[in-house]
Amino acid sequence: MSNETILVTGATGKTGRRVMQQLTDRGVAARAASRSGEVRFDWADRTSWESALHGVDGMYLVAPDLGSPQAADDITAFARQAAATGVRRAVLVSFPDTGAPGLEHAVAAEQSLGEAGLESTVLRLRWFSQNFSEDFLHDAVLSGDVRLPAGAGTEAFVDAEDIAAVAAITLTETGHAGETYELSGPQAMSFADAVAHIADATGRDIRYTPLTPEEYAAEQRAHGVPEQWVQLTVDLYAQVRAGALASVTDDVAKVLGRPPRTFAQYARSAAAQGAWNA
């Protein structure tokens, strides 16, 4: 049983709750922090930081709008405060270089951890497989028609279970300070491929329909989706369509000593757990 305490921000999210479980399984005290939880933490309220950091040895950081100047400023200030209170290690969730705006702010946030004197590791993540079962693509799968402006572009979807396993190791073991890991799944695939795996796992008729960005935006607005989210997702799908996320890395295997889970494995597991039961 370790006597360390790890602060987990975003502890109810797709990776955060899995990191909590991974740490608990390792016998490490995991402190869940959120705006409304028992341990209150709010990036926008710096008065909440001190109590969240009390007695903490390491931290898993998930920040909203990481590609913004505000997020970079907040993480820089938080890293300095954490180091001053005795925190030794930090793992930051970030995003890969796709040529999209905001990378310079994300890089500034990444670098601020080491500059504050923390043993830092950066996890640059691809699209989560769990977006299809736990997030914004779930309803589309249930409808039987996943309508997106991703074309035939490919993405190396990564499983949130693998992300959490990598995070738990880098938070509790040596040899990862100063590293930036680009976490991907084992294979780049199109949305048509991904949907086909889900259809196979569920035994249901589910198809992928490619849309133009204009068609997709119009459908989203008709469903009452806020304009900010419409524009954000249009830009994200444009990256996939252009092949900006098609590369595959071996960083999951490098850290875990095993291959990353395939999308087909994820789909079978999620289906068995009832993720797409009507």
LINGI-V230735 format. One record per residue. N is the residue number from 1. RES is the residue in one letter. SS is DSSP state (2 for helix, 1 for strand, 0 for the rest). NEAR is the number of other C-alpha atoms within 8 Angstrom. Layout:
n->N res->RES ss->SS near->NEAR
n->N res->RES ss->SS near->NEAR
This chain:
n->1 res->M ss->0 near->5
n->2 res->S ss->0 near->6
n->3 res->N ss->0 near->6
n->4 res->E ss->0 near->9
n->5 res->T ss->1 near->12
n->6 res->I ss->1 near->14
n->7 res->L ss->1 near->15
n->8 res->V ss->1 near->15
n->9 res->T ss->1 near->13
n->10 res->G ss->0 near->14
n->11 res->A ss->0 near->13
n->12 res->T ss->0 near->6
n->13 res->G ss->0 near->7
n->14 res->K ss->0 near->9
n->15 res->T ss->0 near->12
n->16 res->G ss->2 near->14
n->17 res->R ss->2 near->11
n->18 res->R ss->2 near->11
n->19 res->V ss->2 near->14
n->20 res->M ss->2 near->13
n->21 res->Q ss->2 near->8
n->22 res->Q ss->2 near->11
n->23 res->L ss->2 near->12
n->24 res->T ss->2 near->10
n->25 res->D ss->2 near->7
n->26 res->R ss->0 near->7
n->27 res->G ss->0 near->8
n->28 res->V ss->0 near->13
n->29 res->A ss->1 near->11
n->30 res->A ss->1 near->11
n->31 res->R ss->1 near->10
n->32 res->A ss->1 near->12
n->33 res->A ss->1 near->15
n->34 res->S ss->1 near->13
n->35 res->R ss->0 near->7
n->36 res->S ss->0 near->7
n->37 res->G ss->0 near->8
n->38 res->E ss->0 near->6
n->39 res->V ss->1 near->11
n->40 res->R ss->1 near->12
n->41 res->F ss->0 near->13
n->42 res->D ss->0 near->10
n->43 res->W ss->0 near->8
n->44 res->A ss->0 near->5
n->45 res->D ss->0 near->8
n->46 res->R ss->2 near->8
n->47 res->T ss->2 near->5
n->48 res->S ss->2 near->10
n->49 res->W ss->2 near->12
n->50 res->E ss->2 near->8
n->51 res->S ss->2 near->8
n->52 res->A ss->2 near->11
n->53 res->L ss->2 near->11
n->54 res->H ss->0 near->7
n->55 res->G ss->0 near->6
n->56 res->V ss->0 near->12
n->57 res->D ss->0 near->12
n->58 res->G ss->1 near->13
n->59 res->M ss->1 near->14
n->60 res->Y ss->1 near->15
n->61 res->L ss->1 near->11
n->62 res->V ss->0 near->8
n->63 res->A ss->0 near->10
n->64 res->P ss->0 near->5
n->65 res->D ss->0 near->6
n->66 res->L ss->0 near->12
n->67 res->G ss->0 near->12
n->68 res->S ss->0 near->10
n->69 res->P ss->2 near->7
n->70 res->Q ss->2 near->6
n->71 res->A ss->2 near->14
n->72 res->A ss->2 near->14
n->73 res->D ss->2 near->9
n->74 res->D ss->2 near->10
n->75 res->I ss->2 near->12
n->76 res->T ss->2 near->12
n->77 res->A ss->2 near->8
n->78 res->F ss->2 near->9
n->79 res->A ss->2 near->12
n->80 res->R ss->2 near->10
n->81 res->Q ss->2 near->8
n->82 res->A ss->2 near->10
n->83 res->A ss->2 near->12
n->84 res->A ss->2 near->7
n->85 res->T ss->0 near->8
n->86 res->G ss->0 near->9
n->87 res->V ss->0 near->13
n->88 res->R ss->0 near->10
n->89 res->R ss->1 near->11
n->90 res->A ss->1 near->14
n->91 res->V ss->1 near->14
n->92 res->L ss->1 near->12
n->93 res->V ss->1 near->12
n->94 res->S ss->1 near->11
n->95 res->F ss->1 near->9
n->96 res->P ss->0 near->8
n->97 res->D ss->0 near->6
n->98 res->T ss->0 near->7
n->99 res->G ss->0 near->6
n->100 res->A ss->0 near->6
n->101 res->P ss->0 near->6
n->102 res->G ss->0 near->9
n->103 res->L ss->2 near->10
n->104 res->E ss->2 near->8
n->105 res->H ss->2 near->13
n->106 res->A ss->2 near->14
n->107 res->V ss->2 near->8
n->108 res->A ss->2 near->9
n->109 res->A ss->2 near->14
n->110 res->E ss->2 near->11
n->111 res->Q ss->2 near->8
n->112 res->S ss->2 near->11
n->113 res->L ss->2 near->16
n->114 res->G ss->2 near->11
n->115 res->E ss->2 near->7
n->116 res->A ss->0 near->10
n->117 res->G ss->0 near->8
n->118 res->L ss->0 near->13
n->119 res->E ss->1 near->11
n->120 res->S ss->1 near->14
n->121 res->T ss->1 near->14
n->122 res->V ss->1 near->13
n->123 res->L ss->1 near->14
n->124 res->R ss->1 near->12
n->125 res->L ss->1 near->13
n->126 res->R ss->0 near->13
n->127 res->W ss->0 near->9
n->128 res->F ss->1 near->10
n->129 res->S ss->0 near->12
n->130 res->Q ss->0 near->10
n->131 res->N ss->2 near->11
n->132 res->F ss->2 near->10
n->133 res->S ss->2 near->11
n->134 res->E ss->2 near->10
n->135 res->D ss->0 near->8
n->136 res->F ss->0 near->7
n->137 res->L ss->0 near->11
n->138 res->H ss->2 near->12
n->139 res->D ss->2 near->7
n->140 res->A ss->2 near->10
n->141 res->V ss->2 near->13
n->142 res->L ss->2 near->10
n->143 res->S ss->2 near->8
n->144 res->G ss->0 near->10
n->145 res->D ss->1 near->11
n->146 res->V ss->1 near->13
n->147 res->R ss->1 near->10
n->148 res->L ss->1 near->12
n->149 res->P ss->0 near->13
n->150 res->A ss->0 near->12
n->151 res->G ss->0 near->8
n->152 res->A ss->0 near->9
n->153 res->G ss->0 near->13
n->154 res->T ss->1 near->13
n->155 res->E ss->1 near->15
n->156 res->A ss->0 near->16
n->157 res->F ss->0 near->14
n->158 res->V ss->1 near->18
n->159 res->D ss->0 near->15
n->160 res->A ss->2 near->12
n->161 res->E ss->2 near->8
n->162 res->D ss->2 near->11
n->163 res->I ss->2 near->12
n->164 res->A ss->2 near->13
n->165 res->A ss->2 near->11
n->166 res->V ss->2 near->11
n->167 res->A ss->2 near->12
n->168 res->A ss->2 near->11
n->169 res->I ss->2 near->10
n->170 res->T ss->2 near->12
n->171 res->L ss->2 near->13
n->172 res->T ss->2 near->6
n->173 res->E ss->0 near->7
n->174 res->T ss->0 near->6
n->175 res->G ss->0 near->5
n->176 res->H ss->0 near->9
n->177 res->A ss->0 near->8
n->178 res->G ss->0 near->9
n->179 res->E ss->1 near->8
n->180 res->T ss->1 near->8
n->181 res->Y ss->1 near->10
n->182 res->E ss->1 near->10
n->183 res->L ss->1 near->14
n->184 res->S ss->0 near->15
n->185 res->G ss->0 near->16
n->186 res->P ss->0 near->13
n->187 res->Q ss->0 near->8
n->188 res->A ss->0 near->12
n->189 res->M ss->1 near->13
n->190 res->S ss->1 near->10
n->191 res->F ss->2 near->12
n->192 res->A ss->2 near->10
n->193 res->D ss->2 near->8
n->194 res->A ss->2 near->10
n->195 res->V ss->2 near->13
n->196 res->A ss->2 near->10
n->197 res->H ss->2 near->11
n->198 res->I ss->2 near->13
n->199 res->A ss->2 near->12
n->200 res->D ss->2 near->8
n->201 res->A ss->2 near->10
n->202 res->T ss->2 near->9
n->203 res->G ss->0 near->6
n->204 res->R ss->0 near->7
n->205 res->D ss->0 near->6
n->206 res->I ss->0 near->13
n->207 res->R ss->1 near->11
n->208 res->Y ss->1 near->11
n->209 res->T ss->1 near->8
n->210 res->P ss->1 near->10
n->211 res->L ss->0 near->12
n->212 res->T ss->0 near->8
n->213 res->P ss->2 near->8
n->214 res->E ss->2 near->7
n->215 res->E ss->2 near->8
n->216 res->Y ss->2 near->13
n->217 res->A ss->2 near->11
n->218 res->A ss->2 near->8
n->219 res->E ss->2 near->8
n->220 res->Q ss->2 near->10
n->221 res->R ss->2 near->11
n->222 res->A ss->2 near->7
n->223 res->H ss->0 near->6
n->224 res->G ss->0 near->6
n->225 res->V ss->0 near->9
n->226 res->P ss->0 near->7
n->227 res->E ss->2 near->7
n->228 res->Q ss->2 near->6
n->229 res->W ss->2 near->8
n->230 res->V ss->2 near->12
n->231 res->Q ss->2 near->9
n->232 res->L ss->2 near->8
n->233 res->T ss->2 near->8
n->234 res->V ss->2 near->12
n->235 res->D ss->2 near->8
n->236 res->L ss->2 near->8
n->237 res->Y ss->2 near->11
n->238 res->A ss->2 near->10
n->239 res->Q ss->2 near->11
n->240 res->V ss->2 near->14
n->241 res->R ss->2 near->13
n->242 res->A ss->0 near->7
n->243 res->G ss->0 near->10
n->244 res->A ss->0 near->10
n->245 res->L ss->0 near->11
n->246 res->A ss->0 near->12
n->247 res->S ss->0 near->8
n->248 res->V ss->0 near->10
n->249 res->T ss->0 near->10
n->250 res->D ss->0 near->10
n->251 res->D ss->2 near->10
n->252 res->V ss->2 near->18
n->253 res->A ss->2 near->10
n->254 res->K ss->2 near->8
n->255 res->V ss->2 near->8
n->256 res->L ss->2 near->10
n->257 res->G ss->0 near->7
n->258 res->R ss->0 near->7
n->259 res->P ss->0 near->9
n->260 res->P ss->0 near->12
n->261 res->R ss->0 near->11
n->262 res->T ss->0 near->10
n->263 res->F ss->2 near->13
n->264 res->A ss->2 near->9
n->265 res->Q ss->2 near->8
n->266 res->Y ss->2 near->11
n->267 res->A ss->2 near->11
n->268 res->R ss->2 near->11
n->269 res->S ss->2 near->8
n->270 res->A ss->2 near->11
n->271 res->A ss->2 near->13
n->272 res->A ss->2 near->7
n->273 res->Q ss->0 near->6
n->274 res->G ss->0 near->7
n->275 res->A ss->0 near->9
n->276 res->W ss->0 near->11
n->277 res->N ss->0 near->6
n->278 res->A ss->0 near->3
